[in-house]
Amino acid sequence: MKTLWTPWRMEYIEGKNGRESGCIFCAAPGQPHSAKDLILYRDPALVVLMNRFPYANGHLLVAPARHVADLCNLSAEENASIAAMLTRCSTILRKTHNPDGFNIGLNLGEVAGAGLASHLHWHIVPRWHGDHNYMTVLAEVRTIPEHLDNTFARLLPEFQAQ
Ligand SMILES: [Zn+2]
């Protein structure tokens, strides 16, 4: 899989984002957001991140604040908070990115494709009619036209608004 226009990838290659040093969902503890870690929102129940390796513009990740691996580890309150946040994320992305639809889901365990299986997380991927999948399938090329920093700057005020 090749990805076009990915200036942030050099940071990854150069090891500047500290991925190796720990869990991305547990980064910047105690801070409500972090541009460096792409954390858009945090409260006692959950955290919302932008995916550093997105399938599409606005690809978000929602995870419980606690470092837990399985659905059965979640309390009823955490489940309810996460469900409400998935709805809120879709509402925000409709406003900022005007998608035609979404893929929203969970990969449970490495065998199911979870990149970070030790910390449960949901993916929210905005979709547009005629978006990149056609190109991905045919040419193994993925186009991400908007830089992650720009997307972060557009989304952060929405998550800060109550
Ligand atoms: Zn974690």
Backbone and ligand atoms as CSV (ligand in chain L), in Angstrom:
chain,resi,resn,atom,element,x,y,z
A,1,MET,N,N,0.836,-1.200,0.000
A,1,MET,CA,C,0.000,0.000,0.000
A,1,MET,C,C,0.867,1.244,0.000
A,2,LYS,N,N,0.712,2.063,-1.012
A,2,LYS,CA,C,1.420,3.335,-1.044
A,2,LYS,C,C,0.474,4.444,-0.620
A,3,THR,N,N,0.969,5.450,0.037
A,3,THR,CA,C,0.153,6.584,0.432
A,3,THR,C,C,0.772,7.844,-0.127
A,4,LEU,N,N,-0.049,8.620,-0.830
A,4,LEU,CA,C,0.433,9.853,-1.428
A,4,LEU,C,C,0.294,11.003,-0.452
A,5,TRP,N,N,1.173,11.972,-0.535
A,5,TRP,CA,C,1.097,13.195,0.250
A,5,TRP,C,C,0.922,12.886,1.739
A,6,THR,N,N,1.976,12.399,2.314
A,6,THR,CA,C,1.943,12.082,3.737
A,6,THR,C,C,3.157,12.689,4.415
A,7,PRO,N,N,3.182,14.022,4.544
A,7,PRO,CA,C,4.368,14.662,5.137
A,7,PRO,C,C,4.617,14.232,6.576
A,8,TRP,N,N,3.529,13.816,7.291
A,8,TRP,CA,C,3.723,13.380,8.670
A,8,TRP,C,C,4.466,12.055,8.751
A,9,ARG,N,N,4.557,11.354,7.616
A,9,ARG,CA,C,5.179,10.045,7.665
A,9,ARG,C,C,6.671,10.150,7.991
A,10,MET,N,N,7.297,11.252,7.593
A,10,MET,CA,C,8.716,11.429,7.911
A,10,MET,C,C,8.933,11.454,9.422
A,11,GLU,N,N,7.970,12.047,10.142
A,11,GLU,CA,C,8.099,12.075,11.597
A,11,GLU,C,C,8.096,10.652,12.147
A,12,TYR,N,N,7.275,9.815,11.543
A,12,TYR,CA,C,7.193,8.426,11.986
A,12,TYR,C,C,8.507,7.708,11.683
A,13,ILE,N,N,8.998,7.924,10.461
A,13,ILE,CA,C,10.241,7.267,10.062
A,13,ILE,C,C,11.385,7.717,10.962
A,14,GLU,N,N,11.364,8.998,11.298
A,14,GLU,CA,C,12.434,9.538,12.144
A,14,GLU,C,C,12.205,9.278,13.631
A,15,GLY,N,N,11.059,8.687,13.948
A,15,GLY,CA,C,10.817,8.278,15.331
A,15,GLY,C,C,10.550,9.416,16.286
A,16,LYS,N,N,10.002,10.539,15.751
A,16,LYS,CA,C,9.813,11.701,16.614
A,16,LYS,C,C,8.514,11.675,17.402
A,17,ASN,N,N,7.589,10.833,17.016
A,17,ASN,CA,C,6.291,10.901,17.698
A,17,ASN,C,C,6.204,9.961,18.896
A,18,GLY,N,N,7.250,9.218,19.166
A,18,GLY,CA,C,7.293,8.431,20.392
A,18,GLY,C,C,6.342,7.259,20.430
A,19,ARG,N,N,5.935,6.762,19.281
A,19,ARG,CA,C,5.010,5.628,19.266
A,19,ARG,C,C,5.561,4.441,20.034
A,20,GLU,N,N,6.856,4.256,19.954
A,20,GLU,CA,C,7.441,3.067,20.573
A,20,GLU,C,C,7.434,3.152,22.098
A,21,SER,N,N,7.268,4.381,22.610
A,21,SER,CA,C,7.437,4.556,24.043
A,21,SER,C,C,6.195,4.191,24.842
A,22,GLY,N,N,5.073,3.922,24.198
A,22,GLY,CA,C,3.900,3.548,24.974
A,22,GLY,C,C,2.632,3.564,24.165
A,23,CYS,N,N,1.528,3.476,24.868
A,23,CYS,CA,C,0.208,3.388,24.253
A,23,CYS,C,C,-0.249,4.774,23.801
A,24,ILE,N,N,-0.713,4.900,22.547
A,24,ILE,CA,C,-1.134,6.211,22.025
A,24,ILE,C,C,-2.360,6.740,22.762
A,25,PHE,N,N,-3.213,5.846,23.254
A,25,PHE,CA,C,-4.433,6.291,23.938
A,25,PHE,C,C,-4.131,6.751,25.363
A,26,CYS,N,N,-3.008,6.320,25.896
A,26,CYS,CA,C,-2.633,6.686,27.264
A,26,CYS,C,C,-1.604,7.826,27.278
A,27,ALA,N,N,-1.308,8.405,26.095
A,27,ALA,CA,C,-0.360,9.517,26.025
A,27,ALA,C,C,-0.976,10.785,26.614
A,28,ALA,N,N,-0.138,11.720,27.003
A,28,ALA,CA,C,-0.560,13.030,27.529
A,28,ALA,C,C,-1.604,12.898,28.632
A,29,PRO,N,N,-1.358,12.078,29.642
A,29,PRO,CA,C,-2.369,11.877,30.693
A,29,PRO,C,C,-2.692,13.179,31.412
A,30,GLY,N,N,-3.965,13.359,31.741
A,30,GLY,CA,C,-4.387,14.546,32.484
A,30,GLY,C,C,-4.645,15.758,31.619
A,31,GLN,N,N,-4.275,15.719,30.341
A,31,GLN,CA,C,-4.502,16.869,29.463
A,31,GLN,C,C,-5.770,16.650,28.634
A,32,PRO,N,N,-6.580,17.693,28.489
A,32,PRO,CA,C,-7.834,17.524,27.749
A,32,PRO,C,C,-7.627,17.295,26.257
A,33,HIS,N,N,-6.480,17.774,25.734
A,33,HIS,CA,C,-6.161,17.526,24.321
A,33,HIS,C,C,-4.663,17.694,24.128
A,34,SER,N,N,-4.168,17.213,22.979
A,34,SER,CA,C,-2.740,17.308,22.681
A,34,SER,C,C,-2.539,17.251,21.178
A,35,ALA,N,N,-2.080,18.357,20.591
A,35,ALA,CA,C,-1.842,18.370,19.150
A,35,ALA,C,C,-0.730,17.383,18.783
A,36,LYS,N,N,0.283,17.292,19.627
A,36,LYS,CA,C,1.414,16.402,19.356
A,36,LYS,C,C,0.961,14.944,19.275
A,37,ASP,N,N,0.041,14.577,20.158
A,37,ASP,CA,C,-0.426,13.190,20.211
A,37,ASP,C,C,-1.728,12.987,19.453
A,38,LEU,N,N,-2.228,14.068,18.787
A,38,LEU,CA,C,-3.477,14.033,18.016
A,38,LEU,C,C,-4.683,13.680,18.880
A,39,ILE,N,N,-4.614,14.029,20.175
A,39,ILE,CA,C,-5.729,13.802,21.086
A,39,ILE,C,C,-6.659,15.014,21.022
A,40,LEU,N,N,-7.905,14.770,20.574
A,40,LEU,CA,C,-8.878,15.842,20.411
A,40,LEU,C,C,-9.698,16.087,21.663
A,41,TYR,N,N,-9.872,15.050,22.475
A,41,TYR,CA,C,-10.798,15.162,23.601
A,41,TYR,C,C,-10.475,14.073,24.619
A,42,ARG,N,N,-10.607,14.440,25.890
A,42,ARG,CA,C,-10.464,13.438,26.946
A,42,ARG,C,C,-11.368,13.826,28.105
A,43,ASP,N,N,-12.043,12.828,28.673
A,43,ASP,CA,C,-12.749,13.028,29.940
A,43,ASP,C,C,-12.494,11.782,30.791
A,44,PRO,N,N,-13.078,11.691,31.987
A,44,PRO,CA,C,-12.737,10.532,32.836
A,44,PRO,C,C,-13.081,9.181,32.216
A,45,ALA,N,N,-14.026,9.154,31.272
A,45,ALA,CA,C,-14.468,7.880,30.705
A,45,ALA,C,C,-13.738,7.493,29.426
A,46,LEU,N,N,-13.342,8.490,28.619
A,46,LEU,CA,C,-12.892,8.141,27.272
A,46,LEU,C,C,-11.923,9.173,26.697
A,47,VAL,N,N,-11.327,8.790,25.558
A,47,VAL,CA,C,-10.415,9.662,24.834
A,47,VAL,C,C,-10.730,9.548,23.335
A,48,VAL,N,N,-10.588,10.693,22.611
A,48,VAL,CA,C,-10.801,10.717,21.154
A,48,VAL,C,C,-9.507,11.160,20.490
A,49,LEU,N,N,-9.029,10.346,19.564
A,49,LEU,CA,C,-7.802,10.653,18.827
A,49,LEU,C,C,-8.091,10.722,17.341
A,50,MET,N,N,-7.219,11.419,16.607
A,50,MET,CA,C,-7.151,11.244,15.165
A,50,MET,C,C,-6.177,10.111,14.870
A,51,ASN,N,N,-6.522,9.286,13.911
A,51,ASN,CA,C,-5.622,8.218,13.493
A,51,ASN,C,C,-4.438,8.824,12.739
A,52,ARG,N,N,-3.224,8.549,13.192
A,52,ARG,CA,C,-2.032,9.091,12.544
A,52,ARG,C,C,-1.811,8.481,11.155
A,53,PHE,N,N,-2.443,7.337,10.917
A,53,PHE,CA,C,-2.334,6.662,9.610
A,53,PHE,C,C,-3.742,6.448,9.063
A,54,PRO,N,N,-4.405,7.542,8.670
A,54,PRO,CA,C,-5.845,7.485,8.390
A,54,PRO,C,C,-6.177,6.766,7.089
A,55,TYR,N,N,-7.376,6.149,7.071
A,55,TYR,CA,C,-7.928,5.606,5.834
A,55,TYR,C,C,-8.622,6.691,5.039
A,56,ALA,N,N,-8.948,7.801,5.711
A,56,ALA,CA,C,-9.627,8.920,5.056
A,56,ALA,C,C,-9.428,10.150,5.923
A,57,ASN,N,N,-9.668,11.329,5.352
A,57,ASN,CA,C,-9.673,12.549,6.157
A,57,ASN,C,C,-10.663,12.395,7.296
A,58,GLY,N,N,-10.266,12.825,8.490
A,58,GLY,CA,C,-11.181,12.807,9.620
A,58,GLY,C,C,-11.369,11.443,10.254
A,59,HIS,N,N,-10.469,10.516,9.984
A,59,HIS,CA,C,-10.536,9.166,10.588
A,59,HIS,C,C,-10.227,9.282,12.079
A,60,LEU,N,N,-11.244,9.051,12.925
A,60,LEU,CA,C,-11.107,9.210,14.374
A,60,LEU,C,C,-11.100,7.865,15.085
A,61,LEU,N,N,-10.520,7.872,16.280
A,61,LEU,CA,C,-10.493,6.705,17.151
A,61,LEU,C,C,-11.082,7.105,18.497
A,62,VAL,N,N,-11.995,6.296,19.008
A,62,VAL,CA,C,-12.586,6.531,20.332
A,62,VAL,C,C,-12.234,5.344,21.215
A,63,ALA,N,N,-11.654,5.625,22.389
A,63,ALA,CA,C,-11.206,4.557,23.277
A,63,ALA,C,C,-11.617,4.879,24.711
A,64,PRO,N,N,-11.813,3.844,25.532
A,64,PRO,CA,C,-12.002,4.121,26.958
A,64,PRO,C,C,-10.739,4.758,27.524
A,65,ALA,N,N,-10.894,5.591,28.546
A,65,ALA,CA,C,-9.721,6.216,29.156
A,65,ALA,C,C,-8.820,5.164,29.807
A,66,ARG,N,N,-9.436,4.114,30.318
A,66,ARG,CA,C,-8.654,3.056,30.960
A,66,ARG,C,C,-8.024,2.140,29.911
A,67,HIS,N,N,-6.813,1.666,30.185
A,67,HIS,CA,C,-6.093,0.765,29.282
A,67,HIS,C,C,-6.633,-0.654,29.453
A,68,VAL,N,N,-7.712,-0.952,28.726
A,68,VAL,CA,C,-8.330,-2.278,28.798
A,68,VAL,C,C,-8.445,-2.860,27.394
A,69,ALA,N,N,-8.398,-4.191,27.308
A,69,ALA,CA,C,-8.308,-4.851,26.008
A,69,ALA,C,C,-9.636,-5.391,25.500
A,70,ASP,N,N,-10.595,-5.615,26.395
A,70,ASP,CA,C,-11.783,-6.350,25.961
A,70,ASP,C,C,-13.069,-5.618,26.350
A,71,LEU,N,N,-14.110,-5.858,25.578
A,71,LEU,CA,C,-15.403,-5.235,25.851
A,71,LEU,C,C,-15.921,-5.570,27.243
A,72,CYS,N,N,-15.630,-6.782,27.705
A,72,CYS,CA,C,-16.163,-7.201,29.008
A,72,CYS,C,C,-15.503,-6.446,30.158
A,73,ASN,N,N,-14.420,-5.717,29.873
A,73,ASN,CA,C,-13.769,-4.919,30.918
A,73,ASN,C,C,-14.444,-3.563,31.125
A,74,LEU,N,N,-15.354,-3.197,30.225
A,74,LEU,CA,C,-15.971,-1.873,30.309
A,74,LEU,C,C,-17.154,-1.872,31.267
A,75,SER,N,N,-17.301,-0.795,32.010
A,75,SER,CA,C,-18.482,-0.609,32.855
A,75,SER,C,C,-19.640,-0.147,31.977
A,76,ALA,N,N,-20.840,-0.241,32.533
A,76,ALA,CA,C,-22.023,0.238,31.808
A,76,ALA,C,C,-21.898,1.725,31.514
A,77,GLU,N,N,-21.312,2.476,32.454
A,77,GLU,CA,C,-21.146,3.918,32.263
A,77,GLU,C,C,-20.162,4.198,31.117
A,78,GLU,N,N,-19.074,3.437,31.075
A,78,GLU,CA,C,-18.102,3.633,29.986
A,78,GLU,C,C,-18.730,3.289,28.640
A,79,ASN,N,N,-19.478,2.192,28.592
A,79,ASN,CA,C,-20.156,1.812,27.356
A,79,ASN,C,C,-21.094,2.916,26.884
A,80,ALA,N,N,-21.849,3.476,27.827
A,80,ALA,CA,C,-22.814,4.522,27.470
A,80,ALA,C,C,-22.081,5.778,26.987
A,81,SER,N,N,-20.982,6.127,27.663
A,81,SER,CA,C,-20.216,7.310,27.263
A,81,SER,C,C,-19.637,7.144,25.869
A,82,ILE,N,N,-19.115,5.963,25.593
A,82,ILE,CA,C,-18.506,5.710,24.288
A,82,ILE,C,C,-19.564,5.736,23.185
A,83,ALA,N,N,-20.715,5.127,23.448
A,83,ALA,CA,C,-21.787,5.144,22.442
A,83,ALA,C,C,-22.212,6.574,22.143
A,84,ALA,N,N,-22.332,7.395,23.192
A,84,ALA,CA,C,-22.715,8.793,22.990
A,84,ALA,C,C,-21.635,9.540,22.218
A,85,MET,N,N,-20.357,9.226,22.490
A,85,MET,CA,C,-19.268,9.920,21.802
A,85,MET,C,C,-19.190,9.511,20.331
A,86,LEU,N,N,-19.483,8.258,20.011
A,86,LEU,CA,C,-19.501,7.855,18.600
A,86,LEU,C,C,-20.545,8.672,17.839
A,87,THR,N,N,-21.686,8.890,18.467
A,87,THR,CA,C,-22.718,9.731,17.857
A,87,THR,C,C,-22.227,11.157,17.700
A,88,ARG,N,N,-21.591,11.681,18.762
A,88,ARG,CA,C,-21.100,13.064,18.714
A,88,ARG,C,C,-20.036,13.223,17.622
A,89,CYS,N,N,-19.129,12.250,17.518
A,89,CYS,CA,C,-18.087,12.312,16.481
A,89,CYS,C,C,-18.708,12.352,15.085
A,90,SER,N,N,-19.731,11.521,14.874
A,90,SER,CA,C,-20.352,11.520,13.541
A,90,SER,C,C,-21.036,12.854,13.278
A,91,THR,N,N,-21.631,13.447,14.309
A,91,THR,CA,C,-22.282,14.756,14.149
A,91,THR,C,C,-21.252,15.830,13.805
A,92,ILE,N,N,-20.115,15.808,14.520
A,92,ILE,CA,C,-19.051,16.789,14.267
A,92,ILE,C,C,-18.484,16.614,12.859
A,93,LEU,N,N,-18.213,15.381,12.474
A,93,LEU,CA,C,-17.615,15.147,11.152
A,93,LEU,C,C,-18.574,15.515,10.027
A,94,ARG,N,N,-19.875,15.320,10.256
A,94,ARG,CA,C,-20.847,15.759,9.236
A,94,ARG,C,C,-20.743,17.266,9.026
A,95,LYS,N,N,-20.533,17.978,10.125
A,95,LYS,CA,C,-20.443,19.436,10.050
A,95,LYS,C,C,-19.126,19.879,9.407
A,96,THR,N,N,-18.004,19.265,9.791
A,96,THR,CA,C,-16.697,19.750,9.333
A,96,THR,C,C,-16.303,19.182,7.978
A,97,HIS,N,N,-16.688,17.955,7.683
A,97,HIS,CA,C,-16.187,17.278,6.485
A,97,HIS,C,C,-17.277,16.851,5.497
A,98,ASN,N,N,-18.542,17.000,5.892
A,98,ASN,CA,C,-19.667,16.731,5.004
A,98,ASN,C,C,-19.578,15.371,4.289
A,99,PRO,N,N,-19.357,14.289,5.041
A,99,PRO,CA,C,-19.299,12.974,4.391
A,99,PRO,C,C,-20.687,12.486,3.991
A,100,ASP,N,N,-20.712,11.503,3.087
A,100,ASP,CA,C,-21.972,10.895,2.674
A,100,ASP,C,C,-22.364,9.731,3.577
A,101,GLY,N,N,-21.387,9.215,4.341
A,101,GLY,CA,C,-21.658,8.092,5.237
A,101,GLY,C,C,-20.436,7.830,6.090
A,102,PHE,N,N,-20.505,6.765,6.898
A,102,PHE,CA,C,-19.393,6.416,7.782
A,102,PHE,C,C,-19.219,4.906,7.844
A,103,ASN,N,N,-17.989,4.468,8.065
A,103,ASN,CA,C,-17.730,3.144,8.619
A,103,ASN,C,C,-17.381,3.366,10.091
A,104,ILE,N,N,-18.143,2.751,10.986
A,104,ILE,CA,C,-17.880,2.853,12.424
A,104,ILE,C,C,-17.783,1.437,12.962
A,105,GLY,N,N,-16.645,1.119,13.594
A,105,GLY,CA,C,-16.513,-0.248,14.064
A,105,GLY,C,C,-15.303,-0.494,14.925
A,106,LEU,N,N,-15.171,-1.732,15.311
A,106,LEU,CA,C,-14.229,-2.159,16.330
A,106,LEU,C,C,-13.530,-3.431,15.849
A,107,ASN,N,N,-12.202,-3.445,15.933
A,107,ASN,CA,C,-11.458,-4.666,15.675
A,107,ASN,C,C,-11.002,-5.208,17.034
A,108,LEU,N,N,-11.529,-6.357,17.417
A,108,LEU,CA,C,-11.244,-6.893,18.749
A,108,LEU,C,C,-10.180,-7.981,18.630
A,109,GLY,N,N,-8.961,-7.650,19.062
A,109,GLY,CA,C,-7.853,-8.603,19.003
A,109,GLY,C,C,-7.022,-8.460,17.747
A,110,GLU,N,N,-5.759,-8.847,17.848
A,110,GLU,CA,C,-4.839,-8.722,16.711
A,110,GLU,C,C,-5.318,-9.518,15.506
A,111,VAL,N,N,-5.907,-10.687,15.752
A,111,VAL,CA,C,-6.346,-11.543,14.648
A,111,VAL,C,C,-7.430,-10.855,13.826
A,112,ALA,N,N,-8.156,-9.933,14.452
A,112,ALA,CA,C,-9.227,-9.200,13.768
A,112,ALA,C,C,-8.716,-7.919,13.124
A,113,GLY,N,N,-7.429,-7.638,13.270
A,113,GLY,CA,C,-6.851,-6.486,12.607
A,113,GLY,C,C,-6.579,-5.306,13.508
A,114,ALA,N,N,-6.732,-5.462,14.818
A,114,ALA,CA,C,-6.459,-4.350,15.732
A,114,ALA,C,C,-4.965,-4.046,15.723
A,115,GLY,N,N,-4.634,-2.792,15.426
A,115,GLY,CA,C,-3.232,-2.387,15.405
A,115,GLY,C,C,-2.657,-2.252,16.797
A,116,LEU,N,N,-3.532,-1.923,17.747
A,116,LEU,CA,C,-3.083,-1.773,19.132
A,116,LEU,C,C,-4.093,-2.535,19.986
A,117,ALA,N,N,-3.907,-3.861,20.036
A,117,ALA,CA,C,-4.940,-4.741,20.587
A,117,ALA,C,C,-5.080,-4.617,22.096
A,118,SER,N,N,-4.062,-4.084,22.781
A,118,SER,CA,C,-4.113,-4.063,24.241
A,118,SER,C,C,-4.991,-2.927,24.775
A,119,HIS,N,N,-5.374,-1.976,23.914
A,119,HIS,CA,C,-6.263,-0.885,24.339
A,119,HIS,C,C,-7.414,-0.782,23.336
A,120,LEU,N,N,-8.563,-1.239,23.802
A,120,LEU,CA,C,-9.800,-1.254,23.017
A,120,LEU,C,C,-10.053,0.105,22.350
A,121,HIS,N,N,-10.449,0.114,21.059
A,121,HIS,CA,C,-10.776,1.392,20.409
A,121,HIS,C,C,-11.682,1.178,19.203
A,122,TRP,N,N,-12.535,2.154,18.981
A,122,TRP,CA,C,-13.459,2.162,17.847
A,122,TRP,C,C,-12.924,3.093,16.763
A,123,HIS,N,N,-13.135,2.709,15.512
A,123,HIS,CA,C,-12.767,3.554,14.361
A,123,HIS,C,C,-14.012,4.251,13.824
A,124,ILE,N,N,-13.847,5.513,13.456
A,124,ILE,CA,C,-14.896,6.250,12.746
A,124,ILE,C,C,-14.259,6.783,11.470
A,125,VAL,N,N,-14.681,6.243,10.335
A,125,VAL,CA,C,-14.084,6.615,9.044
A,125,VAL,C,C,-15.150,7.259,8.169
A,126,PRO,N,N,-15.013,8.576,7.916
A,126,PRO,CA,C,-15.974,9.226,7.011
A,126,PRO,C,C,-15.819,8.678,5.586
A,127,ARG,N,N,-16.945,8.585,4.895
A,127,ARG,CA,C,-16.929,8.090,3.517
A,127,ARG,C,C,-17.692,9.054,2.609
A,128,TRP,N,N,-17.219,9.156,1.394
A,128,TRP,CA,C,-17.863,9.999,0.387
A,128,TRP,C,C,-18.147,9.154,-0.845
A,129,HIS,N,N,-19.207,9.503,-1.552
A,129,HIS,CA,C,-19.454,8.856,-2.838
A,129,HIS,C,C,-18.226,9.041,-3.713
A,130,GLY,N,N,-17.743,7.964,-4.288
A,130,GLY,CA,C,-16.595,8.057,-5.184
A,130,GLY,C,C,-15.287,8.286,-4.463
A,131,ASP,N,N,-15.211,7.929,-3.173
A,131,ASP,CA,C,-13.960,8.179,-2.445
A,131,ASP,C,C,-12.899,7.152,-2.830
A,132,HIS,N,N,-11.867,7.059,-2.011
A,132,HIS,CA,C,-10.615,6.444,-2.428
A,132,HIS,C,C,-10.630,4.938,-2.601
A,133,ASN,N,N,-11.683,4.246,-2.176
A,133,ASN,CA,C,-11.592,2.792,-2.182
A,133,ASN,C,C,-11.341,2.218,-3.571
A,134,TYR,N,N,-11.967,2.842,-4.566
A,134,TYR,CA,C,-11.771,2.412,-5.943
A,134,TYR,C,C,-10.283,2.464,-6.279
A,135,MET,N,N,-9.660,3.567,-5.905
A,135,MET,CA,C,-8.241,3.744,-6.196
A,135,MET,C,C,-7.394,2.798,-5.343
A,136,THR,N,N,-7.796,2.601,-4.096
A,136,THR,CA,C,-7.053,1.711,-3.209
A,136,THR,C,C,-7.018,0.302,-3.776
A,137,VAL,N,N,-8.181,-0.160,-4.223
A,137,VAL,CA,C,-8.273,-1.527,-4.721
A,137,VAL,C,C,-7.471,-1.696,-6.000
A,138,LEU,N,N,-7.612,-0.736,-6.894
A,138,LEU,CA,C,-7.025,-0.906,-8.215
A,138,LEU,C,C,-5.531,-0.605,-8.250
A,139,ALA,N,N,-5.114,0.378,-7.520
A,139,ALA,CA,C,-3.738,0.838,-7.678
A,139,ALA,C,C,-2.905,0.720,-6.406
A,140,GLU,N,N,-3.542,0.265,-5.316
A,140,GLU,CA,C,-2.859,0.201,-4.044
A,140,GLU,C,C,-2.252,1.551,-3.676
A,141,VAL,N,N,-2.976,2.579,-4.014
A,141,VAL,CA,C,-2.556,3.935,-3.673
A,141,VAL,C,C,-3.683,4.581,-2.881
A,142,ARG,N,N,-3.343,5.241,-1.829
A,142,ARG,CA,C,-4.330,5.905,-0.985
A,142,ARG,C,C,-4.007,7.400,-0.971
A,143,THR,N,N,-5.001,8.209,-1.208
A,143,THR,CA,C,-4.754,9.652,-1.226
A,143,THR,C,C,-5.392,10.299,-0.011
A,144,ILE,N,N,-4.625,11.045,0.717
A,144,ILE,CA,C,-5.112,11.785,1.886
A,144,ILE,C,C,-4.813,13.251,1.625
A,145,PRO,N,N,-5.778,14.005,1.077
A,145,PRO,CA,C,-5.460,15.351,0.605
A,145,PRO,C,C,-5.254,16.387,1.702
A,146,GLU,N,N,-5.709,16.122,2.902
A,146,GLU,CA,C,-5.599,17.149,3.950
A,146,GLU,C,C,-4.576,16.722,4.996
A,147,HIS,N,N,-3.659,17.617,5.335
A,147,HIS,CA,C,-2.651,17.304,6.335
A,147,HIS,C,C,-3.295,17.108,7.709
A,148,LEU,N,N,-2.746,16.182,8.477
A,148,LEU,CA,C,-3.312,15.865,9.792
A,148,LEU,C,C,-3.412,17.090,10.691
A,149,ASP,N,N,-2.413,17.963,10.638
A,149,ASP,CA,C,-2.431,19.148,11.500
A,149,ASP,C,C,-3.617,20.052,11.167
A,150,ASN,N,N,-3.925,20.176,9.874
A,150,ASN,CA,C,-5.058,21.000,9.463
A,150,ASN,C,C,-6.373,20.385,9.937
A,151,THR,N,N,-6.477,19.067,9.793
A,151,THR,CA,C,-7.691,18.392,10.251
A,151,THR,C,C,-7.853,18.573,11.750
A,152,PHE,N,N,-6.755,18.423,12.489
A,152,PHE,CA,C,-6.796,18.588,13.946
A,152,PHE,C,C,-7.303,19.990,14.296
A,153,ALA,N,N,-6.777,21.005,13.620
A,153,ALA,CA,C,-7.156,22.385,13.914
A,153,ALA,C,C,-8.629,22.639,13.607
A,154,ARG,N,N,-9.172,21.946,12.617
A,154,ARG,CA,C,-10.590,22.112,12.283
A,154,ARG,C,C,-11.484,21.419,13.301
A,155,LEU,N,N,-11.020,20.264,13.794
A,155,LEU,CA,C,-11.877,19.456,14.667
A,155,LEU,C,C,-11.821,19.877,16.127
A,156,LEU,N,N,-10.665,20.371,16.584
A,156,LEU,CA,C,-10.504,20.649,18.023
A,156,LEU,C,C,-11.576,21.585,18.583
A,157,PRO,N,N,-11.902,22.717,17.921
A,157,PRO,CA,C,-12.929,23.603,18.483
A,157,PRO,C,C,-14.286,22.917,18.631
A,158,GLU,N,N,-14.572,21.974,17.746
A,158,GLU,CA,C,-15.845,21.261,17.828
A,158,GLU,C,C,-15.903,20.377,19.071
A,159,PHE,N,N,-14.757,19.775,19.408
A,159,PHE,CA,C,-14.731,18.908,20.590
A,159,PHE,C,C,-14.644,19.728,21.875
A,160,GLN,N,N,-14.172,20.976,21.762
A,160,GLN,CA,C,-14.098,21.835,22.944
A,160,GLN,C,C,-15.444,22.476,23.246
A,161,ALA,N,N,-16.317,22.577,22.231
A,161,ALA,CA,C,-17.647,23.157,22.438
A,161,ALA,C,C,-18.523,22.152,23.186
A,162,GLN,N,N,-19.318,22.639,24.104
A,162,GLN,CA,C,-20.189,21.741,24.874
A,162,GLN,C,C,-21.622,21.805,24.368
L,1,ZN,ZN,ZN,-3.579,2.517,26.699
